[in-house]
Amino acid sequence: MHDVIVIGAGFAGCSAAREVRRAGLKPLVLEARDRIGGRTWTSDWDGQRFERGGNYFHWFQPHLWTEVTAAGVTPIAPPISDSVHWTVDEQIRTGTRAQREAINESAWNKYNAGSWEILPEPHAPLRHPDRIARLDAMTIQQRIDELDLTDDERALLMVECGGVASGHLDDAGALSVMRWSALSGHTLAGTQEAAGGYTIAEGTLAFLQPILDAADCDLQLESPVAAVEQEADRVLVTLRSGEALAARACVVTVPLNTLGAIHFEPSLSEVKRSAIALGQAGIGSKVMLKVRTPGGLVSGMHPNHPFGFVSTMFDLPGDEQILVCFGQDGDEIVDGDLAWAQRELDRAIPGCEVIGMNWHDWKSDEFAQGTWGVHRPGWYTNHHAEMQRPEGRVILSNSDWAQGWAGFVDGAIESGIRGGRLAAGMVH
Ligand SMILES: Cc1cc2nc3c(=O)[nH]c(=O)nc-3n(C[C@H](O)[C@H](O)[C@H](O)COP(=O)(O)OP(=O)(O)OC[C@H]3O[C@@H](n4cnc5c(N)ncnc54)[C@H](O)[C@@H]3O)c2cc1C
């Protein structure tokens, strides 16, 4: 019998396994894919390292930054464009970054008015349930619609909030935006830097692998789990292959949108089941476009557009660049169709010739079924606390329901540490 089985080898799973090892126990990690990393995926395209999933990291994210320091990897600052675009009613505006951000900030501050009172301790989101209740019941779109905004403010706020939602604004919860802002010091500039600023030169895998190494665990790849059954003094984990493995405790670290594919016996509590049925709203896209442009670094913001927010990711030799685009729905991307990509990019940024396209469809990926965790209305009031509560010898841990940076790698590490400690406590 194993001490602890950890299901999933993303940042939450590897962190949970390391915590189990620190408690003197031996973890077994079961991962469905043929790689570790989950919704982070260090990859390459034409010899250029790039990340298909989580990519931006910041020292506002305490759990993550500890790992960055420990691994000795190199944070690099983002390329910043001085000439920027934004689209209002299909009219492309061009201006300086300072001009665009002044409008953007005005709108952001209206949306997040009162955030110091509503979320004074964003790492403890339930500290004042009465204060978050109103926003928690609303969608982002409902919150935007109740604000007094100019056309430019509204367009920019929709894109900025779309960057949080990675999904449809009439589906994602309004509190998500304020949560990101509060975690980043209650400012737009802080939020932009924390959520979209620094990357790691060596890639995310370079600071995930040391966590897994420290776990000193048995790792089984290509081992999707079908069922988790609790018996009197053990947990039986059954793979889709039919293989059954027993442990004294189990930490399940799969994403919220995939939890329903695992059979739990006895079934999880009613509130957990309704949280799983609700799911999370991040179903968007991250598309990389290789372009030729003579005009320097670029940035564009277009509401209700398959690319939404676009900016230079890598400035390549000659007049080539790789742009990163964040859109609201993976289903809106026409995979590999450069003519389509060209038409769409022309609506957001003038003067770029699209010569390549690369992305991963996280929405259709059966082991993710979405991008980053963005809560739907009612999550905090009805589900959040219950998702943290172990049931018997089973603990659920994932960034999607972390306390602080839910939807980020930092939240995955935080949630994994908590889950690993709880599991070790059950065994000792
Ligand atoms: C496009 C994109 C961009 C992002 N950008 C950022 C960013 O810039 N910064 C940031 O901090 N975060 C970002 N994120 C979010 C971040 O990547 C995730 O929040 C974080 O990686 C989640 O880690 P996790 O371990 O909680 O979950 P996951 O990484 O999803 O790990 C769960 C693991 O469980 C496995 N699994 C699923 N089902 C089963 C099963 N039945 N049996 C066994 N294993 C199973 C999965 O294969 C996976 O490996 C981004 C995500 C995406 C998709």
The ligand as an ORCA input file, in Angstrom:
! r2SCAN-3c Opt
* xyz 0 1
  C      -3.287     29.410    -21.967
  C      -3.001     29.560    -20.488
  C      -2.306     30.670    -20.039
  C      -2.040     30.826    -18.677
  N      -1.289     31.897    -18.254
  C      -0.862     31.938    -16.960
  C       0.116     32.881    -16.555
  O       0.595     33.657    -17.391
  N       0.535     32.874    -15.263
  C       0.039     31.978    -14.345
  O       0.468     32.000    -13.187
  N      -0.894     31.058    -14.707
  C      -1.335     31.015    -15.994
  N      -2.214     30.047    -16.393
  C      -2.838     29.209    -15.363
  C      -1.891     28.144    -14.813
  O      -1.204     27.518    -15.880
  C      -2.722     27.138    -14.034
  O      -3.527     27.805    -13.071
  C      -1.850     26.145    -13.279
  O      -0.833     25.629    -14.102
  C      -2.741     25.032    -12.767
  O      -1.933     24.074    -12.084
  P      -2.634     22.849    -11.358
  O      -1.586     21.914    -10.965
  O      -3.553     23.374    -10.302
  O      -3.579     22.209    -12.491
  P      -3.100     21.547    -13.876
  O      -1.895     22.238    -14.366
  O      -4.274     21.529    -14.769
  O      -2.663     20.076    -13.455
  C      -3.604     19.054    -13.295
  C      -3.010     17.757    -13.827
  O      -3.980     16.733    -13.662
  C      -3.901     15.887    -14.801
  N      -5.166     15.148    -14.918
  C      -6.382     15.575    -15.323
  N      -7.267     14.589    -15.266
  C      -6.605     13.489    -14.832
  C      -6.991     12.157    -14.552
  N      -8.255     11.727    -14.706
  N      -6.049     11.291    -14.101
  C      -4.771     11.693    -13.911
  N      -4.364     12.944    -14.149
  C      -5.273     13.842    -14.599
  C      -3.664     16.832    -15.940
  O      -3.138     16.165    -17.065
  C      -2.687     17.813    -15.319
  O      -1.353     17.446    -15.520
  C      -2.496     29.861    -17.741
  C      -3.185     28.742    -18.208
  C      -3.429     28.574    -19.570
  C      -4.136     27.332    -20.038
*
